[in-house]
């Protein structure tokens, strides 16, 4: 396929871009020093994306409202955000190093300025006695019992001034324009949207006013030729997401509808905005602005960007429209431009997974693209827990300053056992360094647990990633990588034969010892998936045991693909407690029968998945599951409520009485156990015991069953250093 539209030159204001590919802002949290000056980590991260060929790079959010929004600062007035506000030449030096680093590669760069976090900021400052702020009286997103008081008009005007000063600092630091963070329920969105701005008096009771004031202030400080992109959720889509009852009760029955969003964009254009980056949703339905793997490609592009583009054409508005939302498939990105739904396409996570996406597309090497798997573990969950963003499938993302692939001086014989994601990464990286590598796999294919998960229709992003992984492995075979399939390796097979042995042989599963299990038709979850979700004849009622991500995905897939009656039983008080917020929220939203992977009403479940959380199975009998369910258990279907990290104490969290239970019986034709697995580390410890090689390692599920990020990152770390 020829990708002509993607590589046409175009303008945003008077800033000319070499192509129509824009890198989305992805928060550069903890990539600056505690004063907010960009570190070499951030600089090298952006330089790599400039080398990769994107026409425009946009930084992650850079807040300006220090001293007004307490959620931005930590101890001793430090911050985990980069800063450009004020007059610190120390900070500006870091920004100048960044802009001068990307410019030689032909990329332009805009800074994303944010008014602050408001109600979606960490509640921790309030727990230490500080007063949190928002547009009106609002509840904190993470701990709803923590209130945010309304900002005064004076403080809001001060934020406007701060935005102008920060833009002026950005211009002198070499930035080509400003990207305003006006979406997703952050403070700028709170001040300009009905769900959170319920002010009755003053200048900012007009919900358009704050955005207009900021745009005019930036143009006044930086000149009319300094371009501005405004990022906006054309609608928060709260009523669409949750229905009338929740919409009225939780969100005051208010949101920005699309018509109001169009009028707001018109007003912003008249104030001086040159382009609009348009998406859908907010923190309370985070699966819209951060689409997980379950959603189809370009999930709302026509509905949002296309709608705005058509409105501008009818109104003779000369502003550019930028489409965003699962556009990592090159054919889809090109189609968006061909259909005239947008003037530019924006890629966030696809450029974390593969910075060279633009170059590979331009040179028609699309089969080489490393595709995002949509798990959000590296790009979102990492900094939520105190790290910086990285990528599950690209171990170099966020580590461009420290991780280098260097040819070895001493060639070693390396055996890698297991061709899952960890094994493939270890084998390919070691081979690239010049080692003699053989990869053993007990089955006839690569992929490990990802291949198994890919059996579900909702895991299409995984299947796309595995296609590329297969392509990479085939390329490495031409460079000397050896692979032996259908080889079950035992200690005697490799002892004394290799300099390095890397065990990536995965996990082992077992069934729980529950009374009467032999009286019920049952199967382990991974075995069930590897049999292509085949159900025994006359199976109508299914019970899935295990409330983690695998159990929920299987439960939903059975209800979605097979139209089965599904009941899920989980021990934890919350479903999917270790799953990232966007993915967890969307899965709950789909399981409860409110949405679907296509976003279309016709695909919504007719019968939601029935859930018993905080429950334990006590025994089985013929066709029945006997459980004890906690009477005080939470409603499992609250997708709008996030789970806070374990190291943040919620003083309002109520503990359940473990003895307050009720007996319940579930009729079932089949029980599927998705109760996890344990590391298959027997081989590793046997090899260590007999000193089978000078270097012996265990990586991925063979060491500790967990996320793709740990598996690939750990494998890369070992392979780069053997």
Secondary structure, DSSP 8 states (H G I E B T S, - for coil): ----GGG--EEETTEEESSSEEE-----TTSB-TTS-B-HHHHHHHHHHHHTT-SEEEEEEEE--TTT-GGG--GGG--SS----TT-HHHHHHHHHHHHHHHTTT-EEEEEEE---GGGS-THHHHTT--EEESSSEE-SSSTTSEEEE--HHHHHHHHHHHHHHHHHHHHTT--EEEEE--BTSHHHHHTSTTT----SSGGGSTTHHHHHHHHHHHHHH-TTSEEEEEEES---HHHHHHHHHHHHHHTT----HHHHHHHHHHHHHHT--EEEEE--BGGGTTTTT--TTS-TTTTHIIIIIHHHHHHHHHT---EEEE-SS--SHHHHHHHHHTTS-SEEEESHHHHH-TTHHHHHHTT-GGG--------IIIIIHHHTTS----SS-TTTT-TTT------SS--EEEEE--BHHHHHHHHHHHHTT-EEEEEESSSSSBHHHHHHTTSGGGHHHHHHHHHHHHHHHHHHHTT-EEEES----HHHHTTT-SEEEE---EE------BTGGGS-EEEHHHHHHTTT---TT--EEEEE--SHHHHHHHHHHHHHS--EEEEE-SSSSTTTTS-HHHHHHHHHHHTTS--TT--GGGS-SS--EEE-SEEEEEEETTEEEEEEETT---S--TTS----TTS--TT-----TT-EEEEEEE-SEEEE----EE--HHHHHHHHTT-SSEEEE-GGGTS---HHHHHHHHHHHHHH-
